[in-house]
Amino acid sequence: MSMNDNGQGWDKLSPVRHVAQVMQKLEAGVYPTEETKCFCGIEPSRDSILAERDRYTMPHRMVLCENCLLVRANPRMTREAYREFYNNEYRKIYDGFSDGPQSEDPDFLFEKAHKKGRDLKEFLLQFEIDPKIVVDIGSDKGGMMMSFKDGGATVYGVEICAEGRTYTEAKGLTIFSSIEELIERGIKADLVVMQDVIEHLVDLTEVEKIQHILAPNGKLFIFTPGLLATNPAMLFQNAHTYQFIAATLEAIMERMGYAEEFLDDHIISIWKYIGPPQFEPEWPIAWRAAIFEHLLQSDKRSLPPVRARCKFSEKSMLKNIDGNLTLQIPMMGDLIGKYSGPCVIVAGGPSVDGQIEKIKELVADGAALIVIERMYPWCYKHGLKPTFVTQLDASEGVTDGFTHINPDTIHLIAATTHPSVFEILKGYKQYIWCGVGGTHPDAQDFLHKNGYTRNVIVNTGGSVALASLSLGEVLGYRDFHLFGFDCMVPSHDKTYAAHVAGESVDRSYVEVEVGGETVLTCSSFLAFAQQFFTMTETARRWGMIDTVQIYGESLITKMFDGGNDNFFNPKQTELSVGA
């Protein structure tokens, strides 16, 4: 049995005694504190106090910066005080409360981290990340390092606690006390791990140093307890100098030159270093209500910006771009700005079935017709001949949309799409274009390699319907009639227009309240609706759009506040999202 500081066997009061010890040191000034300024540079007068004590009653004021929404400790212990705290009480308190007597067994803590490392390796394989050189920042006793070494990787650790470094060295693992030591030795890692570390930093700009130990294609993994995914009663601890939501971490990482490859509300995240941003990113102030509603555990929550994740890996997308560009399909640059007049866009929502005659009427009056590829068979069934068909999805199933090809239709196909689409369209009118993936350095190399002197980058949002709207603006159309962009469903059974291709897509639907009305939707649809407002307002500011009219029952019109029935003119009316 382990012994406590008084020579007695470990008992459940051991961590409590160490809490009292820290509080005594704080009161006596043994652990001095200091005022802090937010990462964004705004004076502390813009702070809102969220808590005065941590979850174990230790004095620890956490504040919310009203300028950028970053939550930080103010005041907090000095760097030197934290160093002493980590070597004296930290593990005894936090491991003690969570693991009981086993918290004083270094072998148990090693194996616990070893399992976390195995789980992390499995997670990273989903993104085709199988590193050969790994650096673990905050490695404690080296358990996570060992999980990567077991697979043949060369591993290095960084640990501030002397006890942890001693144990790690005894395991035959290489350990350092600072990132600077790694930089001096010229170590370059395929993967740097910061598991439960960033929330402990005294200075967030320490993360900038990581770039110097990343290999050219290296990744940075960060986990920190996401505020919105954590029980408020367990949120704050005196060792945590910061508390993040995904959006605040993203904004801060962007300013330090990192781009996210994966990020969720739990703040399981993967990053790559791309250099300082060309434009100053915006602070995520739209999340303020979500933070307070979570802290207060409100029964009803307002909708924050919805995060959407691409279902395809970066590697698979780049592979498609590389292969598709070798086909020498003409870039759609020659079509830019060549069209005008009204434009009908047809997406696949259920409401479109009730709008067939209106679509035919608009087309008969001279409107161009842009349809998403899954509505191509639907058009054939109803005697409609699209002017353009747009394709974005990289899934194999998108070929279902090309069963009846019109020889007069121009097909606008994203460079990331599944190669089988280009094969099907051989001999028909087709042009290629790039979504944001076309800005990737490797994609730029593929373009140059295949003789493309001009690249067309189109903001697609998260759906091919939104891509169609952007493509229509690029082509030169300024007045749009949007059908089937419902972003909601009437029931779990009726989720698409009749006879739309690709009906097998599975979604988990949720009920949300909009203006007192309950509607059935899903996270992807909510993201598309929010993206619609952002993209349309951006197009208005750039003078690329005059009007958009939404037809059928749509979440867009329910969210729009201040419109005239289903019609609004962005030149005259600011777009806004209601509750």
C-alpha positions as CSV (number, residue, x, y, z in Angstrom):
1,M,0.0,0.0,0.0
2,S,1.2,3.5,-0.8
3,M,2.0,5.9,2.0
4,N,0.8,9.5,2.3
5,D,2.9,12.5,3.4
6,N,2.3,11.6,7.0
7,G,3.5,8.1,6.7
8,Q,0.0,6.7,6.8
9,G,-1.6,4.4,4.3
10,W,-3.4,6.1,1.4
11,D,-7.0,7.0,2.1
12,K,-9.7,9.0,0.4
13,L,-8.7,12.2,2.2
14,S,-5.2,12.2,0.7
15,P,-6.1,14.4,-2.3
16,V,-8.2,16.6,0.0
17,R,-5.2,17.2,2.2
18,H,-3.2,18.3,-0.9
19,V,-5.9,20.7,-1.9
20,A,-5.7,22.3,1.5
21,Q,-1.9,22.4,1.1
22,V,-2.2,24.3,-2.2
23,M,-4.8,26.7,-0.7
24,Q,-2.4,27.4,2.2
25,K,0.5,28.1,-0.2
26,L,-1.7,30.5,-2.2
27,E,-2.8,32.4,0.9
28,A,0.8,32.6,2.2
29,G,2.2,33.7,-1.2
30,V,4.3,30.6,-1.6
31,Y,2.5,30.1,-4.8
32,P,2.2,33.8,-6.1
33,T,-0.4,34.8,-8.6
34,E,-0.4,37.4,-11.4
35,E,-3.0,39.2,-13.5
36,T,-3.3,38.0,-17.1
37,K,-4.3,39.6,-20.4
38,C,-6.2,37.8,-23.0
39,F,-4.5,36.2,-26.1
40,C,-6.5,38.6,-28.3
41,G,-4.8,41.6,-26.5
42,I,-8.0,43.2,-25.1
43,E,-7.8,44.7,-21.7
44,P,-9.3,42.6,-18.8
45,S,-12.0,45.2,-18.4
46,R,-13.8,43.3,-21.2
47,D,-14.0,40.1,-19.1
48,S,-17.0,38.4,-17.6
49,I,-16.4,36.3,-14.5
50,L,-17.6,32.7,-14.8
51,A,-16.2,31.2,-11.6
52,E,-14.3,32.3,-8.5
53,R,-13.2,28.8,-7.4
54,D,-12.3,25.5,-9.2
55,R,-14.2,22.3,-8.8
56,Y,-12.3,21.4,-5.7
57,T,-13.0,24.8,-4.1
58,M,-9.4,26.2,-4.6
59,P,-9.4,29.9,-5.5
60,H,-9.3,30.1,-9.3
61,R,-11.1,32.8,-11.1
62,M,-12.1,31.9,-14.7
63,V,-13.2,34.8,-17.0
64,L,-14.7,35.0,-20.4
65,C,-13.2,37.6,-22.8
66,E,-16.1,39.4,-24.4
67,N,-14.0,40.3,-27.4
68,C,-12.9,36.7,-28.5
69,L,-14.8,34.3,-26.1
70,L,-11.6,32.7,-24.9
71,V,-12.0,31.5,-21.3
72,R,-8.9,32.0,-19.1
73,A,-7.7,32.2,-15.5
74,N,-7.3,35.7,-14.2
75,P,-5.4,35.9,-11.9
76,R,-3.5,32.7,-12.1
77,M,-0.3,31.3,-10.5
78,T,3.0,32.4,-12.0
79,R,5.0,30.1,-14.3
80,E,7.4,29.3,-11.4
81,A,4.5,28.6,-9.0
82,Y,3.0,26.2,-11.5
83,R,6.3,24.4,-12.0
84,E,6.5,23.8,-8.2
85,F,2.8,22.8,-8.1
86,Y,3.2,20.2,-10.9
87,N,6.2,18.7,-9.1
88,N,4.5,18.7,-5.6
89,E,0.7,18.4,-5.6
90,Y,-0.8,18.2,-9.1
91,R,-0.8,14.5,-9.7
92,K,-1.7,13.8,-6.0
93,I,-4.8,15.9,-6.4
94,Y,-6.2,15.1,-9.8
95,D,-5.0,11.5,-10.2
96,G,-5.9,11.0,-6.5
97,F,-9.5,12.0,-7.0
98,S,-9.9,10.0,-10.2
99,D,-7.9,6.9,-9.5
100,G,-7.9,6.6,-5.7
101,P,-5.1,4.4,-4.2
102,Q,-3.9,3.5,-7.7
103,S,-3.0,7.1,-8.3
104,E,0.2,6.5,-6.4
105,D,1.1,3.4,-8.5
106,P,3.3,4.7,-11.4
107,D,2.9,1.4,-13.3
108,F,-0.9,1.8,-13.2
109,L,-0.7,5.4,-14.5
110,F,1.7,4.2,-17.2
111,E,-0.6,1.4,-18.4
112,K,-3.6,3.9,-18.3
113,A,-1.7,6.2,-20.7
114,H,-0.6,3.2,-22.7
115,K,-4.2,2.3,-23.5
116,K,-5.0,5.9,-24.4
117,G,-2.1,5.8,-26.8
118,R,-3.5,2.7,-28.5
119,D,-6.9,4.3,-28.8
120,L,-5.2,7.4,-30.3
121,K,-3.4,5.3,-32.9
122,E,-6.6,3.7,-34.0
123,F,-8.3,7.1,-34.3
124,L,-5.5,8.5,-36.4
125,L,-5.6,5.6,-38.8
126,Q,-9.1,6.9,-39.8
127,F,-7.2,9.8,-41.3
128,E,-4.4,7.6,-42.7
129,I,-1.9,9.0,-40.2
130,D,0.7,6.3,-39.3
131,P,3.7,8.3,-38.0
132,K,7.3,7.1,-37.9
133,I,8.5,9.8,-35.6
134,V,6.4,10.9,-32.7
135,V,6.8,13.6,-30.0
136,D,4.5,13.6,-27.0
137,I,4.3,16.9,-25.2
138,G,3.3,16.5,-21.5
139,S,4.2,12.8,-21.7
140,D,4.1,12.2,-17.9
141,K,5.4,8.6,-17.4
142,G,5.6,7.8,-21.1
143,G,2.7,5.4,-21.5
144,M,1.4,7.1,-24.6
145,M,4.9,7.2,-26.1
146,M,5.3,3.5,-25.6
147,S,2.1,2.7,-27.6
148,F,3.7,4.3,-30.6
149,K,7.1,2.7,-30.0
150,D,5.3,-0.7,-29.8
151,G,4.4,-0.1,-33.5
152,G,8.0,0.7,-34.5
153,A,7.9,4.5,-34.3
154,T,10.8,6.6,-32.9
155,V,9.4,8.4,-29.9
156,Y,10.4,11.4,-27.8
157,G,8.7,12.9,-24.8
158,V,8.6,16.3,-23.1
159,E,7.7,16.5,-19.4
160,I,8.0,19.2,-16.9
161,C,7.6,16.9,-13.9
162,A,11.0,15.4,-12.7
163,E,9.3,12.3,-11.3
164,G,7.7,11.6,-14.7
165,R,11.0,12.0,-16.5
166,T,12.7,9.6,-14.2
167,Y,10.1,6.9,-14.6
168,T,10.1,7.4,-18.4
169,E,13.9,7.1,-18.6
170,A,13.7,3.9,-16.6
171,K,11.4,2.5,-19.3
172,G,14.1,3.2,-21.9
173,L,12.3,6.1,-23.5
174,T,13.9,9.4,-24.6
175,I,12.5,12.3,-22.6
176,F,13.2,16.1,-22.5
177,S,12.1,18.9,-20.2
178,S,11.4,21.5,-22.9
179,I,10.5,21.8,-26.6
180,E,13.6,23.9,-27.1
181,E,15.8,20.8,-26.5
182,L,14.0,19.1,-29.4
183,I,14.5,22.1,-31.6
184,E,18.2,22.3,-30.8
185,R,18.6,18.7,-31.8
186,G,16.8,19.2,-35.1
187,I,14.1,16.6,-34.4
188,K,11.3,16.6,-36.9
189,A,8.2,14.6,-36.1
190,D,5.4,13.2,-38.3
191,L,3.1,13.6,-35.3
192,V,3.2,15.8,-32.3
193,V,0.8,14.9,-29.5
194,M,-0.6,17.4,-27.0
195,Q,-3.1,15.3,-24.9
196,D,-4.5,17.4,-22.0
197,V,-1.7,20.0,-22.4
198,I,-2.9,23.2,-24.1
199,E,-5.3,24.1,-21.3
200,H,-2.3,24.1,-18.9
201,L,-0.1,26.6,-20.8
202,V,0.8,29.9,-19.2
203,D,1.4,31.4,-22.7
204,L,-0.6,30.0,-25.7
205,T,2.1,31.3,-28.1
206,E,4.2,28.3,-26.9
207,V,2.2,26.4,-29.6
208,E,4.0,28.4,-32.3
209,K,7.2,26.5,-31.4
210,I,5.6,23.2,-32.5
211,Q,6.1,24.2,-36.1
212,H,9.8,23.9,-35.6
213,I,9.6,20.2,-34.7
214,L,7.0,19.2,-37.4
215,A,8.1,17.4,-40.5
216,P,6.9,19.0,-43.8
217,N,3.7,16.9,-43.8
218,G,3.6,16.5,-40.0
219,K,0.4,16.7,-38.0
220,L,-0.4,18.1,-34.5
221,F,-2.9,16.2,-32.4
222,I,-4.6,18.3,-29.6
223,F,-7.1,17.1,-27.1
224,T,-8.5,19.4,-24.4
225,P,-11.8,19.1,-22.6
226,G,-14.2,21.1,-24.7
227,L,-16.3,23.4,-22.6
228,L,-19.5,22.6,-24.5
229,A,-19.0,18.8,-24.2
230,T,-18.1,18.8,-20.4
231,N,-20.4,18.8,-17.4
232,P,-20.1,22.3,-16.0
233,A,-19.6,20.9,-12.5
234,M,-16.4,19.3,-13.7
235,L,-15.1,22.1,-15.9
236,F,-12.7,24.2,-14.0
237,Q,-9.5,23.2,-12.1
238,N,-6.7,25.4,-10.9
239,A,-4.2,23.6,-13.2
240,H,-6.2,24.8,-16.2
241,T,-5.2,28.3,-17.3
242,Y,-7.5,28.2,-20.3
243,Q,-10.9,26.6,-21.3
244,F,-11.8,26.3,-25.0
245,I,-14.7,25.7,-27.2
246,A,-13.8,24.3,-30.7
247,A,-14.4,27.7,-32.3
248,T,-12.1,29.6,-30.0
249,L,-9.3,27.0,-30.4
250,E,-9.7,27.2,-34.1
251,A,-9.5,31.0,-34.2
252,I,-6.4,31.0,-32.0
253,M,-4.7,28.2,-33.9
254,E,-5.3,30.0,-37.2
255,R,-3.6,33.1,-35.9
256,M,-0.6,30.9,-35.1
257,G,-0.5,29.4,-38.6
258,Y,-2.3,26.1,-38.1
259,A,-5.2,24.8,-40.1
260,E,-7.6,22.2,-38.7
261,E,-8.0,18.9,-40.4
262,F,-10.4,17.6,-37.8
263,L,-12.1,19.3,-34.9
264,D,-15.2,18.5,-32.9
265,D,-16.9,20.0,-29.8
266,H,-15.1,17.5,-27.5
267,I,-11.9,19.1,-29.0
268,I,-10.4,16.0,-30.4
269,S,-8.5,17.7,-33.1
270,I,-5.8,17.3,-35.9
271,W,-3.8,20.3,-37.2
272,K,-1.2,21.1,-39.9
273,Y,1.0,24.1,-40.0
274,I,0.5,26.3,-43.1
275,G,1.9,29.6,-42.0
276,P,0.3,32.9,-40.8
277,P,-3.1,33.7,-42.3
278,Q,-3.4,36.1,-45.2
279,F,-6.4,37.7,-43.7
280,E,-7.2,38.3,-40.0
281,P,-9.7,35.5,-38.9
282,E,-12.8,36.7,-37.2
283,W,-13.4,35.9,-33.5
284,P,-16.3,33.5,-32.9
285,I,-18.5,35.8,-30.9
286,A,-21.7,34.1,-32.2
287,W,-20.9,31.3,-29.7
288,R,-21.5,33.5,-26.6
289,A,-25.1,32.4,-26.1
290,A,-24.1,28.7,-26.4
291,I,-21.4,29.1,-23.7
292,F,-23.7,30.7,-21.1
293,E,-26.7,28.3,-22.0
294,H,-24.4,25.4,-21.4
295,L,-23.0,26.7,-18.1
296,L,-26.5,27.4,-16.9
297,Q,-27.7,24.0,-18.3
298,S,-30.7,25.7,-20.0
299,D,-33.5,23.4,-21.1
300,K,-33.7,25.2,-24.5
301,R,-30.6,26.2,-26.4
302,S,-30.2,28.7,-29.3
303,L,-28.5,27.3,-32.4
304,P,-24.8,28.1,-32.5
305,P,-22.8,27.9,-35.8
306,V,-23.0,24.2,-36.8
307,R,-19.6,22.6,-37.6
308,A,-19.6,20.2,-40.6
309,R,-16.9,17.7,-41.4
310,C,-16.0,16.5,-44.9
311,K,-16.6,12.7,-45.0
312,F,-13.6,12.2,-47.3
313,S,-9.9,12.2,-46.2
314,E,-7.5,14.7,-47.5
315,K,-5.4,11.9,-49.1
316,S,-8.4,10.5,-51.1
317,M,-9.4,14.0,-52.3
318,L,-5.9,14.8,-53.5
319,K,-5.7,11.4,-55.2
320,N,-8.9,12.2,-57.1
321,I,-7.6,15.7,-58.1
322,D,-4.3,14.2,-59.3
323,G,-6.0,11.6,-61.4
324,N,-8.8,13.7,-62.8
325,L,-6.5,16.5,-63.9
326,T,-4.5,14.1,-66.1
327,L,-7.7,13.8,-68.2
328,Q,-7.1,17.4,-69.4
329,I,-10.8,18.3,-69.0
330,P,-11.0,22.1,-69.7
331,M,-11.1,24.4,-66.7
332,M,-14.4,26.3,-66.5
333,G,-12.6,29.6,-66.6
334,D,-13.7,30.2,-70.2
335,L,-17.4,30.2,-68.9
336,I,-16.9,32.8,-66.2
337,G,-19.1,35.9,-66.6
338,K,-20.5,34.8,-70.0
339,Y,-24.1,34.4,-68.8
340,S,-26.9,36.6,-67.5
341,G,-30.6,36.7,-66.7
342,P,-32.6,34.6,-64.3
343,C,-31.4,31.2,-63.2
344,V,-33.3,28.3,-61.7
345,I,-31.4,25.9,-59.3
346,V,-33.0,22.6,-58.4
347,A,-31.9,20.7,-55.3
348,G,-33.3,17.4,-54.1
349,G,-35.6,18.3,-51.2
350,P,-39.1,16.9,-51.0
351,S,-40.8,20.2,-51.7
352,V,-39.5,20.3,-55.3
353,D,-42.1,17.7,-56.3
354,G,-44.8,20.3,-55.8
355,Q,-43.0,22.9,-57.9
356,I,-42.6,21.2,-61.2
357,E,-45.0,23.4,-63.1
358,K,-43.4,26.6,-61.7
359,I,-39.9,25.4,-62.7
360,K,-41.2,24.6,-66.3
361,E,-42.8,28.1,-66.4
362,L,-39.6,29.9,-65.4
363,V,-37.5,27.8,-67.9
364,A,-40.1,28.5,-70.7
365,D,-39.7,32.2,-70.0
366,G,-35.9,32.0,-70.6
367,A,-34.4,31.1,-67.2
368,A,-31.3,28.9,-67.2
369,L,-31.6,25.6,-65.3
370,I,-28.9,24.4,-63.0
371,V,-29.5,21.0,-61.3
372,I,-27.5,19.0,-58.9
373,E,-26.4,15.6,-60.3
374,R,-28.8,13.6,-58.2
375,M,-31.7,15.5,-59.8
376,Y,-30.6,14.7,-63.4
377,P,-32.9,11.6,-63.6
378,W,-35.7,13.6,-62.0
379,C,-35.4,16.2,-64.8
380,Y,-35.5,13.5,-67.5
381,K,-38.6,12.1,-66.0
382,H,-40.4,15.5,-66.0
383,G,-39.2,16.5,-69.5
384,L,-36.7,19.2,-68.3
385,K,-33.4,19.7,-70.0
386,P,-30.8,21.3,-67.7
387,T,-28.5,24.0,-68.9
388,F,-25.9,22.9,-66.4
389,V,-25.5,19.9,-64.1
390,T,-23.2,20.3,-61.1
391,Q,-21.3,17.5,-59.4
392,L,-19.3,17.8,-56.2
393,D,-19.6,14.5,-54.3
394,A,-16.6,12.1,-54.3
395,S,-18.8,9.0,-53.5
396,E,-19.0,6.2,-56.0
397,G,-22.8,6.3,-55.8
398,V,-22.9,9.7,-57.6
399,T,-22.8,7.8,-60.9
400,D,-26.5,7.0,-60.3
401,G,-27.3,10.6,-61.3
402,F,-25.9,10.1,-64.8
403,T,-28.3,7.5,-66.2
404,H,-29.8,9.9,-68.8
405,I,-27.3,12.4,-70.2
406,N,-28.5,15.4,-72.3
407,P,-26.0,16.1,-75.1
408,D,-26.7,19.9,-74.9
409,T,-26.1,20.1,-71.1
410,I,-22.9,21.5,-69.8
411,H,-21.5,19.4,-66.9
412,L,-19.6,21.3,-64.2
413,I,-17.6,18.7,-62.3
414,A,-15.5,19.3,-59.2
415,A,-11.9,18.1,-59.5
416,T,-12.3,16.1,-56.3
417,T,-15.2,14.0,-57.7
418,H,-15.1,10.3,-58.2
419,P,-13.1,9.5,-61.4
420,S,-15.9,7.3,-62.8
421,V,-18.0,10.4,-63.4
422,F,-15.5,11.8,-65.9
423,E,-15.5,8.4,-67.6
424,I,-19.3,8.4,-68.0
425,L,-19.3,11.9,-69.4
426,K,-16.6,11.2,-72.0
427,G,-17.7,12.8,-75.3
428,Y,-20.2,15.1,-73.6
429,K,-19.8,18.7,-72.6
430,Q,-17.9,18.9,-69.3
431,Y,-15.7,21.4,-67.5
432,I,-13.7,21.0,-64.3
433,W,-13.4,23.3,-61.3
434,C,-12.0,23.2,-57.8
435,G,-13.5,23.7,-54.4
436,V,-11.4,24.9,-51.5
437,G,-9.3,21.7,-51.9
438,G,-7.9,23.3,-55.0
439,T,-5.9,25.7,-52.8
440,H,-3.9,22.8,-51.3
441,P,-0.2,23.1,-52.2
442,D,-0.3,19.5,-53.6
443,A,-3.3,20.4,-55.8
444,Q,-1.5,23.4,-57.1
445,D,1.4,21.2,-58.1
446,F,-1.0,18.8,-59.9
447,L,-2.5,21.7,-61.8
448,H,0.9,22.9,-63.0
449,K,2.1,19.4,-63.8
450,N,-0.9,18.9,-66.1
451,G,-0.5,22.2,-67.9
452,Y,-3.3,24.2,-66.3
453,T,-2.4,27.8,-66.3
454,R,-5.7,28.9,-64.7
455,N,-7.4,27.5,-61.6
456,V,-11.1,28.2,-60.8
457,I,-11.8,28.0,-57.0
458,V,-15.4,28.1,-56.0
459,N,-16.8,28.3,-52.4
460,T,-19.0,25.3,-52.2
461,G,-20.2,25.4,-48.6
462,G,-21.1,21.9,-47.5
463,S,-23.5,20.9,-50.3
464,V,-23.8,20.6,-54.0
465,A,-26.8,22.9,-53.9
466,L,-24.8,25.7,-52.3
467,A,-22.0,24.9,-54.9
468,S,-24.6,25.4,-57.6
469,L,-25.5,28.8,-56.3
470,S,-21.8,29.8,-56.2
471,L,-21.2,28.4,-59.7
472,G,-24.2,30.3,-61.0
473,E,-22.8,33.5,-59.6
474,V,-19.4,32.8,-61.2
475,L,-21.1,32.1,-64.5
476,G,-22.7,35.6,-64.4
477,Y,-26.3,35.0,-63.2
478,R,-27.5,37.5,-60.6
479,D,-31.2,36.5,-60.0
480,F,-31.9,33.1,-58.6
481,H,-34.9,30.8,-58.1
482,L,-34.0,28.1,-55.7
483,F,-36.1,24.9,-55.5
484,G,-35.7,21.9,-53.3
485,F,-33.3,23.5,-50.9
486,D,-35.5,22.5,-47.9
487,C,-32.8,21.8,-45.2
488,M,-35.6,20.0,-43.4
489,V,-37.9,17.0,-44.0
490,P,-41.7,16.5,-43.5
491,S,-41.1,13.1,-41.9
492,H,-38.5,10.4,-41.4
493,D,-39.9,8.6,-44.4
494,K,-40.1,11.4,-46.9
495,T,-36.7,12.9,-47.1
496,Y,-36.1,13.4,-50.9
497,A,-37.9,14.3,-54.0
498,A,-39.5,11.3,-55.7
499,H,-37.1,9.4,-58.0
500,V,-34.1,11.4,-56.9
501,A,-30.8,9.4,-57.3
502,G,-28.9,8.4,-54.2
503,E,-31.8,8.0,-51.7
504,S,-29.7,5.6,-49.6
505,V,-27.9,8.3,-47.7
506,D,-28.6,7.9,-44.0
507,R,-29.2,10.8,-41.6
508,S,-30.1,11.1,-38.0
509,Y,-32.9,13.6,-37.7
510,V,-33.6,16.0,-34.8
511,E,-36.4,18.3,-33.9
512,V,-35.6,22.0,-33.6
513,E,-37.8,25.0,-32.9
514,V,-37.8,27.9,-35.3
515,G,-40.1,30.9,-34.5
516,G,-42.3,28.8,-32.3
517,E,-42.6,26.0,-34.9
518,T,-41.0,22.6,-34.5
519,V,-39.3,21.2,-37.6
520,L,-37.5,18.0,-38.4
521,T,-33.9,18.4,-39.7
522,C,-30.3,17.2,-39.1
523,S,-27.0,18.7,-38.3
524,S,-25.9,18.8,-42.0
525,F,-29.0,20.6,-43.0
526,L,-28.6,23.1,-40.2
527,A,-25.0,23.7,-41.3
528,F,-26.2,24.2,-45.0
529,A,-28.8,26.7,-43.9
530,Q,-26.3,28.8,-41.9
531,Q,-23.8,28.6,-44.8
532,F,-26.5,29.8,-47.2
533,F,-26.9,33.1,-45.3
534,T,-23.2,33.6,-44.9
535,M,-22.4,32.9,-48.6
536,T,-25.3,34.9,-49.9
537,E,-24.4,37.9,-47.8
538,T,-20.8,37.6,-49.0
539,A,-22.0,37.5,-52.6
540,R,-24.1,40.6,-52.0
541,R,-21.2,42.5,-50.6
542,W,-19.1,41.6,-53.6
543,G,-21.8,42.6,-56.0
544,M,-22.3,39.2,-57.4
545,I,-26.0,38.7,-56.7
546,D,-29.2,40.7,-56.8
547,T,-32.1,38.4,-55.7
548,V,-32.7,34.9,-54.5
549,Q,-36.2,33.5,-54.2
550,I,-36.8,30.3,-52.2
551,Y,-39.7,28.0,-53.3
552,G,-41.4,25.4,-51.2
553,E,-41.3,24.9,-47.5
554,S,-37.7,25.5,-46.4
555,L,-35.8,26.0,-43.2
556,I,-34.2,29.0,-44.9
557,T,-37.4,31.0,-45.1
558,K,-38.3,30.0,-41.5
559,M,-34.9,31.3,-40.3
560,F,-35.0,34.5,-42.4
561,D,-36.1,37.4,-40.3
562,G,-37.5,40.4,-42.1
563,G,-38.2,38.9,-45.6
564,N,-41.3,39.4,-47.7
565,D,-43.0,36.0,-47.9
566,N,-40.5,33.8,-49.6
567,F,-38.7,36.6,-51.4
568,F,-35.8,38.8,-50.3
569,N,-33.5,41.1,-52.1
570,P,-30.0,41.0,-50.5
571,K,-29.2,44.4,-52.0
572,Q,-32.0,46.0,-50.0
573,T,-32.3,43.7,-47.0
574,E,-29.6,42.5,-44.6
575,L,-29.7,38.7,-44.1
576,S,-30.1,37.6,-40.5
577,V,-30.7,34.3,-38.6
578,G,-33.5,34.2,-36.1
579,A,-33.8,31.9,-33.1
